[in-house]
Amino acid sequence: MFVRKKSAGGELVFVVGKYKGRLVGDIIEEDPGYIRWMVENAELTRDQEFELESLLEDMGKDIFEV
């Protein structure tokens, strides 16, 4: 598992990798290509994949255009 819910605000946080401890929303802004890589290559649950894709959409980003 690469991400988990942060208890305080309910936000997703990376638990491993080069962005360990960082908010997923921040990385979407800084490095959306990394999120695309995660969706395509990481062992995510379907719920995690859906949530990452939803966050990208909410921020106006498309994982296939980053």
N, C-alpha and C positions, 0 to 999 in steps of 0.2 A: 504494500500500500504506500503510495507516494504522498497522499494528502489526507488530512483529517480535519474535522470541524474544530475550530478554536472555541473553547468553552465560553469565553466572555462575550464575544459578539456574534458567535455562530458563523464566523468567516472560515473559509478554507485556508489551511496553512500547510506548506510543504514540510514533510517530516524526514525526507532524505534528499540527497542530490545537491547540486550546486546552489540551490535556493532554499536549503533547509532552514526552517524557522521564519521564512518570509511569507507574507500574505499572497495568495494566488492572484488576487485582484491587482496587486502592485506589479507582479511579474507579467500579467496580461498587458499592462501599459508599457513596461520596459522591454519585454522580450516575448511577444505573442507567438513567435515561431517555436519557442520552447513548449508552449502549451499544445500547439499542433503536434509536435513530436510526441508529447506524452499521450495524447489521445490516440495516436497511431501506433505507438510502440510500447507503452508502459502497461503493466498489469493492473488496470483500473477496474473497479466494479462498474457495472452499467450505470449505477446512480452517480458515481464520481464522474464518469465520462459525460453524462447528461448535464451535471452541474457545471463542469468546466465549459462545455459548449454553450450553456445558457449564460454564463458570466461573459463569455466572449461576445455573444449576441447583444447582451445588455450594454456592453461597452462599444457596440458598433463595429465589432471585428468579426471576421469570418475565418475559421481555421484553415480554409483552403485558399485564402487570399493573403495570408501573412507571410 
